[in-house]
């Protein structure tokens, strides 16, 4: 009788929902992401980015001051950076209204709204972990 140990036995099987990302598509940090998980992480990467997205999903659109008020732990520099990151990724559009003082509001694009199920899954997972904590 042979003894099966962890890591031995059946070889790694490429099946399931994440099997379509072959190893050769994984790239080192700093390179253009090609793996779908890496593309998503590049968009949502950085501390606070998912929370900025959460606020925009809750509101539909928001002025900078509304986002700043909803996320008081963020410095203006970090919030501006996260909004620029989401804008560059095509998740958010920045709209400037002429006049004095100039008004700017941020709106989710179709690509941004498509992230709602991802954020919902993060919410559910976080709620389960939080509620199961000792």
C-alpha positions, 0 to 999 in steps of 0.5 A: 500500500502506498501512502499519499502525502500532500502535494503528491498523487494526482497531478495538477488538473487544469479545469474549473472557472480559472483554468483558461489562464495558462501559466505563460500568460502570467507576467511579472509585476510592472508588465502589462497584465494579460491574465483576467484576474491580474487585469482586475487587480490592476484596476482595483489595486491599491488600498482604498480603491475598492472603497472609492468604487463602493461609494460610486456604486452606492451613489451612481455619481458623486462630487469629490467633496461627497467622496471625501466626506464618505471616506474621511480616512483618505487624504486628498492626495490618495483620493485624487490618485485613486480617482485618476487610476479608476478614470485611466482604467475606464471605470469612472468618468470625470465631468467638470461643470464650468462656472465658479467655483468649478464643480467636478463629479465622477460617474461610473462608466458601463465598465465600472457598473460591470464591477458591481457583482465583483464588489457584491461578492467581496461584500458577502465574503467579508461579511461571512469572515467578519461574522465567523470571527471568534 
